[in-house]
Amino acid sequence: MGNTVYLECYSGISGDMTVAALLDAGADRQALEKALRSLPVHGYEVEVSRVKKAGLDVCDFHVRLDAEFENHDHDMEYLHGHSHSHEQERVHPHENHYHDEEAHNHTHAHEHHHSHTHGGHTHTGLKEIMDIIGQGQLSDRAKETAVQIFQVLAKAEAKAHGVPIEEVHFHEVGAVDSIVDIVAVAVCLDNLDITEVIVPFLCEGTGTVRCQHGILPIPVPAVAHIVEAHQLPVRLTEVEGELVTPTGAAIVAAIRTGSELPKQFVINKIGIGAGKRNYERPSLLRAMLIQEKNTCQSESLEESLKKEDFIYKLETNIDDCTGEALGYTMDKLMNAGARDVHFLPVYMKKNRPAYELTVICDEERMKKLEQIIFQETTTIGIRRVKMERTVLPRKNDVVRLPDGELKVKRCVLPDGQERCYPEYDSVAALAEKSGKSFWQIMSAFKQTSDT
């Protein structure tokens, strides 16, 4: 059981805004610093500071590049050809920085990785970026998230330029600051144990923006292709300027698991990240760590059982795929948010032994899960069924055992009785931590629940 974050994108989204919001929401700066220093990338320093935006005290994440790697992505004068007067006010400029003089704590890697430059800009291919991520001291989940974000970007750039994905060389997107932004997002999400990401819609501006390819309409091609490919809901605003960057759009496409907020929820933590661009709408991204409120307290059991609830089933028969590939596919599907995955042995035409793959999921995740099935198996078609279901009211809770806290789920039966089910991952973690067996932890739970 992980945590849920709601990204409020009324002012769009970018990589640095996302990192800042997650840090402000409680992600461990030291863990992030350690991960970034492990990357074989050089030519930058990272600053985390407090800034004023629209009178609010918010977090700013800034990748300060060496001159040879500098680009103009956050430069308002470059974007619009003139200076902007609405500069954000920095407070305590020498405090809360990774490179604070007193702390001597630089996030500045010195290894040079495979890349080539033209006209002062670094061009890096997807293969080189995957290699950079692979060499970093990151968790498997953080690496997978970073890879997914870059794959989304690569596909969008390939489509925009009409070239195979292997030939895509990132310009601003593949520059050092964007690599750092994307890896930092992945590390922060992992550190906060975020498993659910709710993004109802993206707000985007209008007009044109200058980039390395010239003057382009907003949303820029890469953003438009990402929005199209992943069916991201967009609201156009009257703001003249680019609110959603390609990196920001790719982050949402890769990590978003839902679009609807719970009917009732509590906010456990709020983080606000500042953007570098200054438009008439303050460049802010708010991240809220939320928890659904117990439905038992908000509606009667009868109302809960009568409420319509739908789930989707994806199904396909596969007769030419190895067991290893199917096992890998199951792991990928579960990590991508499937509610359940199972295989059934079947016999197909000509009596060929095969497997029926079944995936249970929410509507918002169908497209992503279907992509995984097509990519990782040999199937050429997937059946899709919408099913109505009856769901018992439930809430997440914690039971305190002698060896620590155990996460549980409490459900209310139609006759009003309550049942408490321990979460497998929590039981396993507590057994590992205490040195006891899985069944000893379960026995302790039963003794506690019986008293």
PyMOL commands that set and color helices and strands:
alter all, ss='L'
color gray80, all
select helices_A, chain A and resi 15-24+29-37+67-69+76-80+126-135+140-161+165-167+176-191+221-230+246-255+295-298+301-306+323-335+349-351+363-376+424-434+438-450
alter helices_A, ss='H'
color red, helices_A
select strands_A, chain A and resi 3-8+44-53+56-65+89-91+116-118+121-125+169-170+194-198+202-206+208-211+214-217+234-240+265-274+284-292+310-318+340-347+353-361+383-388+394-401+404-412+418-422
alter strands_A, ss='S'
color yellow, strands_A
deselect
rebuild
show_as cartoon
